[in-house]
Amino acid sequence: MDNYTKTLTAGAADFYEYEAENKLPEIIASFRGHGAALSVFLDTHGYCGENSPAAKGAYLKEKFAAAGIDPAKARNASKWITEPNGFERETGFRIAFALHLTIEETDDFFRMVMLDRSFDCHTIREAVYYFCIFNGKDYPTAERLIASAPNPPKGPVPRDETVLYTKNIVSFLQSCPDENTLIAYFRENRTQFTYNQVKAKEYIKNIWTQISAPDGLAARERKYLLEGAGQIAAEDTDSTWNIYLQILGLDTEDTRYVEKDRTIKPLLDNPTFLHQFAAKNFPNRQSIEKILRGISTEHDLIRKTLILLVFYQFWINTALSHNRKTYMADVNDRERCLSEMDQYLLDAGFPEIYAGNPYDWIFLWAAGREAPLKAFRSYWQLLSAEFNELHAENRNSVSF
């Protein structure tokens, strides 16, 4: 663990809920954007020149040209070093080819710089990238193979198809003897590449069912742990929106200014207390319903949803398992929670929890508190209070 993640991990351990208003802004401001993370990554992967955006941008342009990648693809390389969100996923793969990264190094690059999963081998383009990087082939070869391969549109899993899981595709890619066999495999399995994120969506559906069932975790939490919740009518509690609010620890009073839209998105627009990378693709009612219907969406959104639901599932199961129902954590619960989240993520093809990811950091922080789920909910109550206070002030100023 480098000093950056050590500092963030220590920060997650060293402050309590009541200190959030004072300590959170400094921690939020300390997270690296893509540019700063890329700069550090270059320092640890062969760059020995001047520590300036211009010099590092020039270095990347040289590496692109030497790797046979169109120089025009690197014309904004200096900006990649300076901007917090300055380049896209495709550029990330080009950088991996330009730096001659291995599979493991590419995984690290996407986890620590892009804050995203690396290869989605249920997508033909990225399966080709995996094959080429695994076998030491260059970017022009990857482009040529992609041009020769089919390009099926994305959609839900066909009902008449036996699911081909990503781990099986990766196993083939690692043993594939040559390029002709690779292209033949894509053509023979064309329909299997019309969908992706299968394992993650299966996990999310199963966990959501455990949470939302009539006698599921949300209902049992209301019955045994939430004061006054027993009087709430079932029809008012079992919708996606109300269960979602319950997971976050919000109620109709907290969301009184956004209730019509059934979204907390306005609450997330608070860069002082919530980093933009945590707010981006934050799970919401609409996205959960979309995933439950089997629709593919951004990897980041799928990953964040899985983390949120596993976290809630773990701590409610833990709370209900005590003889005296309580949100308090036992000595080893934090490590068990983080291990369980990591296992779900890795099984679904995502990188494990990373302290340098502002979204992950929230869960690392909450998991270390005496009552993790209550601490987690205090975060959203802080954002709600901030938003409602600002909204009320704006309404009052208009009325005058």
Order of alpha helices (4+ residues) and beta strands (2+ residues): alpha-alpha-alpha-alpha-alpha-alpha-alpha-alpha-alpha-alpha-alpha-alpha-alpha-alpha-alpha-alpha-alpha-alpha-alpha-alpha-alpha
